Amino acid sequence: MLQKKPQDWPEPIVRVQSLSESCFDSIPDRYIKPPSDRPSSSAPFDQSNIPIIDLRSLFGTDAKAHAATLAQISEACRDWGFLQIVNHGVSPELMDKARETWREFFHLPMENKQQYANSPKTYEGYGSRLGVEKGAILDWSDYYFLHYLPLSLKDYNKWPALPPSCREVIDEYGREVVKLCERLMKVLSVNLGLEEEFLQNAFGGYDVGACLRVNFYPKCPRPELTLGLSPHSDPGGMTLLLPDSEVPGLQVRKLDTWITVKPAPHAFIVNIGDQIQILSNAKYKSVEHRVIVNSDKERLSLAFFYNPKSDIPIAPAKELVTPEQPALYQPMTFDEYRLFIRMMGPRGKSHVDSLKSPR
Ligand SMILES: O=C(O)CCC(=O)C(=O)O
């Protein structure tokens, strides 16, 4: 396994937003995917969607309704690894404000954004590529990455100072989303047949890792040749994605097809990450997803990653290891795991699969 921290990008960084403004009918070769990886334009229009689950009963006193919601979540986690949640307790106004604030950020003049240009040492700041492999084919997106937790990594100076409300909005949004993640961790623990606090404790308590990646997908003159984000599973614990309210783009792999998610109004899209796959001994699986782009509308999404504390070993829960289902993974800290991924960039599910115990 690779252990050296990458120091710098292997090539000069080009902002996809600038390319989008200067390319009218072609895109640079660096963004053209091999034919088998391109979004298939011949896919039939598809009605299917990931499950949409109303969480209202989790906040009420009706035990039967509560149990029914838990059962729906359990089925979605097992069958899809992805679900949409509505009536989740985060205010729709805050969700809209978070999206709008970040849209304003990406529309600031380039020099305002460049002062936050990131490096692969920590990825914090304004970025345009994942992975440091020289000559890699790149994705059609820019992003902003920041730490919300643990408090030791939270650094307002690394968050944008503009638009003026940005830091305050991120703080409020982070607070509400963390509360929701803590609630979901209890639901997942109970659904796995574990103590309610099991997953939270396995993540190292409440000062966990939480970070935000805001993805900006500019318009693309040749969307059939590229992807906004290559297929990957999320390396962390659980992700709460706030998708664009107008423009679809997220696709989730279901067997051999890619399902385009149709976001419900003010829903969060929740997905299981590799660390919960490992802790659940693969009862729940992280699922590959990717993003397609389009020629007439930009797209913005906020991915909030809720992760274990970075320096504790993560291994299958003993309660879920049996003679019939032995431990599928060897223990590894999230720091070690993430470093491996940050070197390589998005690679489907090959990262978590490579942790499988030799048998
Ligand atoms: O933009 C999206 O809809 C998905 C983003 C995503 O998968 C990610 O940030 O890991």
The ligand as a MOL file (V3000), in Angstrom:
LIG
                    3D

  0  0  0     0  0            999 V3000
M  V30 BEGIN CTAB
M  V30 COUNTS 10 9 0 0 0
M  V30 BEGIN ATOM
M  V30 1 O -22.7500 15.6450 -7.6720 0
M  V30 2 C -23.2960 14.6200 -7.3130 0
M  V30 3 O -24.5090 14.4260 -7.5030 0
M  V30 4 C -22.5280 13.5070 -6.6540 0
M  V30 5 C -21.2440 13.9500 -6.0100 0
M  V30 6 C -20.4290 12.8140 -5.4780 0
M  V30 7 O -20.6410 11.6560 -5.7620 0
M  V30 8 C -19.2860 13.1140 -4.6000 0
M  V30 9 O -18.9860 14.2860 -4.3310 0
M  V30 10 O -18.6310 12.1220 -4.1460 0
M  V30 END ATOM
M  V30 BEGIN BOND
M  V30 1 2 1 2
M  V30 2 1 2 3
M  V30 3 1 2 4
M  V30 4 1 4 5
M  V30 5 1 5 6
M  V30 6 2 6 7
M  V30 7 1 6 8
M  V30 8 2 8 9
M  V30 9 1 8 10
M  V30 END BOND
M  V30 END CTAB
M  END
